[in-house]
Amino acid sequence: MKAEHSIAPLVHEPLGFVAHFHQQLADELTARAAALPPAAAVPVRPRHTRRIAVTALGLAAAATAVALIPHSAPTTAPQAGTDPSTHVPGSGAPVLSNAAYTVVPRKDGTVSIQVTGAEVSGLQAALRSLGVPAVVLRASESCHAKVRTDNANLETVSSQDPKNGRLMVIRPSAIPHGDSLVLVQPSLKGVLHPEKMYSMEVMLSPGEPSCFPVSQSGIGEG
């Protein structure tokens, strides 16, 4: 015996009814959309991370430049602390300098830095002797640590001297407690003239990083 399948008859609604239903649905959706509150704009958090090229530290004349004028420095250059000290005229303050950099304390408590060469191994000690918690590093491929940055106050801590664009001015009192002012030289990998320095990065970092990874560096090789 064959099973019989019943098929319900098709019900054809009048076209006028269908059109009325569609219009009613559209009117209801429009009314609901109008009743919804306007979407609030999502605030965009500003980025405070800033990296300063060594332009402000060195001899580049243009403020928009990102590279130092190449300046060779012998590897036997005397280090800060071993040079005979000179003095700032009228201030009586010692100048810590060698063939690659000059660090000068100022009467207002700030410290100026001018870098002209690559041999800056004494720069960290020079800055620390003047109350700047500095860490000077070279970007390294063997460093796998992630260096945290805390650059919200960087613009207050460091600035370009308005009278001499070759100088960077550091305000030690503005450095947050526990932070270090980190100055990073580019990696030596593939560098044809390691005695020359073309750029540096300056940033604030919590604690004292012991190394700086190349992958985190935003500057090219010299």
MOSULCOR-V338752 format. One record per residue. NEAR is the number of other ideal C-beta (glycine too) atoms within 10 Angstrom. Layout:
NEAR / NEAR
//
This chain:
3 / 4 / 4 / 5 / 5 / 5 / 5 / 5 / 6 / 5 / 5 / 7 / 8 / 8 / 8 / 8 / 9 / 11 / 10 / 11 / 11 / 10 / 10 / 10 / 10 / 10 / 10 / 10 / 10 / 10 / 9 / 9 / 8 / 7 / 7 / 7 / 5 / 5 / 6 / 6 / 6 / 6 / 6 / 6 / 6 / 6 / 8 / 13 / 12 / 14 / 15 / 20 / 20 / 26 / 22 / 22 / 27 / 26 / 17 / 20 / 9 / 8 / 9 / 7 / 16 / 13 / 16 / 23 / 12 / 15 / 17 / 14 / 19 / 11 / 9 / 7 / 18 / 15 / 17 / 23 / 12 / 8 / 15 / 5 / 11 / 12 / 11 / 14 / 6 / 7 / 12 / 8 / 14 / 15 / 17 / 25 / 20 / 23 / 17 / 25 / 26 / 20 / 25 / 22 / 20 / 15 / 10 / 7 / 12 / 19 / 21 / 19 / 28 / 19 / 26 / 21 / 21 / 28 / 20 / 25 / 15 / 22 / 26 / 19 / 15 / 25 / 24 / 15 / 15 / 19 / 14 / 21 / 18 / 25 / 19 / 20 / 18 / 20 / 22 / 17 / 11 / 7 / 20 / 9 / 12 / 10 / 20 / 12 / 19 / 18 / 18 / 14 / 15 / 22 / 12 / 12 / 21 / 23 / 16 / 16 / 15 / 8 / 6 / 10 / 16 / 19 / 19 / 23 / 19 / 23 / 17 / 17 / 10 / 15 / 22 / 14 / 5 / 11 / 21 / 21 / 23 / 20 / 25 / 26 / 23 / 22 / 20 / 14 / 10 / 7 / 15 / 7 / 11 / 10 / 17 / 16 / 29 / 23 / 24 / 26 / 20 / 23 / 25 / 24 / 19 / 13 / 12 / 12 / 20 / 10 / 13 / 24 / 17 / 16 / 10 / 14 / 22 / 13 / 20 / 11 / 15 / 21
//
